[in-house]
């Protein structure tokens, strides 16, 4: 073997040793420093790429060494020695190509810029100007204006039920009917007795006329004439009694038809058709509650009673709003009707009664609601959320956003209602105040403010779009790598 010629293993070792130095202008130390500084963390894709080529290179080297060791035994050493330079060149080219592919991602990486200084993330909102209502709140119960238990006034067989459960009925509508035949018979008997007594009365009147003639001729005594007068009076009394019996029979016949005494909503049926019902049964046939209008009973603290009485004495109509139990949905709007005449000593509250038209049937008897009585309205007030108000031992203040920084400003707080509060002094409409993230703020802190009111759906849509963009970028990178391979 010619000593001036290098073996394939030696050429590969030389190429691998010189490749790093040739990558950065012949300075291996610089290449290593740049590699440590800029090469990103090794990913699973890079590891898979490196595992793709080095086993094959190792196998080729082993095959070359084995073949070179067996050449003397095969007698092919001299002919094959002429192939060594071309094979060395091909191996060198393959090694350079593999190294360039493995180093291409690291050489393409540019040094990351130092992170920019970001402010404290906060949520802010603008102060608005408007009217702020002052309310008195209390837990209330919806009460029907009228509630009637429908009972039968006569006893008998229930032959018809003319209503449906839960139906809205009007006063005078037929609800049920009891067998009327027994009452028709009683009416006929009373009318027959009336006819009999009327006939006797007429006969007594004719006898009285005869007695008058006989008395004038002294043919009868005065006593007999007076007795005839008494007989006529008896017949008149019998006729009146018969008339009362007739009226009673007609009334019983009328009671056999049970009608609605008031307008309202009828409840569940308590007696089914075909049963025998008794007069004035305590259970009744059904219950009717009047829903329009409807009342709400609620309590207010005794300390607020003078303010409410002053408004009522001045003939002002106070508005009452009914909300659901979590105070998120307004159910109805009505007016204050009256106030109770005494304060409950156990709770220190006074009961109030409000009336609601309830045209949409939003209120239901015995329903629990939150009643809010409007007692005053703050006109043209500067309004901010309650969360923006901060308190210290010295003063009450808010953080106002000014050119990406915050300013601590003292304010004078006015009346509040729910999650809003009126600012009496120290803040102008339109100024932006911080409502979330105030625990890390102080005078002059740099902030990154996000205005309140951004819907959760928009934030979710933005996150989904960012995830889709990142996924699309990764797919494009994989496609580019496949093309390079």
MODA-V97089 format. One record per backbone hydrogen bond with DSSP energy under -1.0 kcal/mol. CO is the residue of the C=O (numbers start at 1). NH is the residue of the N-H. Records with the same first field share a line. If there is no record, write none. Layout:
# MODA-V97089
CO: NH / NH
This chain:
# MODA-V97089
2: 5
7: 11
8: 12
9: 13
10: 14
11: 15
12: 16
13: 17
14: 18
15: 19
18: 22
19: 23
21: 26
24: 27
27: 31
28: 32
29: 33
30: 34
31: 35
32: 36
33: 37
34: 38
35: 39
43: 47
44: 48
45: 49
46: 50
47: 51
50: 54
53: 57
54: 58
55: 59
56: 60
57: 61
58: 62
59: 63
60: 64
61: 65
62: 66
63: 67
64: 68
65: 69
66: 70
70: 74
71: 75 / 76
76: 80
77: 81
80: 83
83: 87
84: 88
85: 89
86: 90
87: 91
88: 92
89: 93
90: 94
91: 95
92: 96
93: 97
94: 98
95: 99
96: 100
97: 101
98: 102
99: 103
100: 104
103: 107
104: 108
120: 448
122: 450
123: 435 / 436
124: 452
125: 433
127: 430
128: 383
130: 381
132: 378
134: 375 / 376
136: 373
138: 371
140: 369
141: 297
142: 366
143: 295
146: 290
148: 288
150: 285
152: 280
156: 277
157: 179
158: 274
160: 177
164: 167
167: 266
169: 264
170: 173
173: 260
175: 162
176: 258
177: 159 / 160
180: 184
181: 185
182: 186
183: 187
184: 188
185: 189
186: 190
187: 191
188: 192
189: 193
190: 194
191: 195
192: 196
193: 197
194: 198
195: 199
196: 200
197: 201
198: 202
199: 203
200: 204
201: 205
202: 206
203: 207
204: 208
205: 209
206: 210
207: 211
208: 212
209: 213
210: 214
211: 215
212: 216
213: 217
214: 219
215: 218
221: 225
222: 226
223: 227
224: 228
225: 229
226: 230
227: 231
228: 232
229: 233
230: 234
231: 235
232: 236
233: 237
234: 238
235: 239
236: 240
237: 241
238: 242
239: 243
240: 244
241: 245
242: 246
243: 247
244: 248
245: 249
246: 250
247: 251
248: 252
249: 253
250: 254
251: 255
254: 257
256: 178
258: 175 / 176
260: 172
264: 169
265: 289
266: 166
272: 275
275: 158
277: 156
278: 281
285: 270
286: 150
287: 267
288: 148
289: 265
290: 145
294: 356
295: 143
296: 354
297: 141
298: 352
300: 350
304: 308
305: 309
306: 310
307: 311
308: 312
309: 313
310: 314
311: 316
312: 315
318: 336
319: 374
320: 334
321: 372
322: 331 / 332
323: 370
324: 327
329: 324
332: 322
334: 320
335: 355
338: 353
344: 348
348: 302
349: 344
350: 300
351: 340
352: 298
353: 337 / 338
354: 296
355: 335
356: 294
358: 361
364: 367
367: 142
369: 140
370: 323
371: 138
372: 321
373: 136
376: 134
378: 132
381: 130
382: 423
383: 128
384: 421
385: 388
386: 389
390: 397
395: 392
396: 411
397: 390
398: 409
399: 434
400: 407
402: 405
404: 447
405: 402
406: 444
407: 400
409: 398
412: 424 / 425
415: 422
417: 420
419: 386
420: 417
421: 384
422: 414
425: 412
428: 431
431: 127
432: 401
433: 125
436: 123
438: 441
442: 445
445: 406
446: 120
448: 122
450: 124
455: 459
456: 460
457: 461
458: 462
459: 463
460: 464
461: 465
462: 466
463: 467
464: 468
465: 469
466: 470
467: 471
468: 472
469: 473
470: 474
471: 475
472: 476
473: 477
474: 478
475: 479
476: 480
477: 481
478: 482
479: 483
480: 484
481: 485
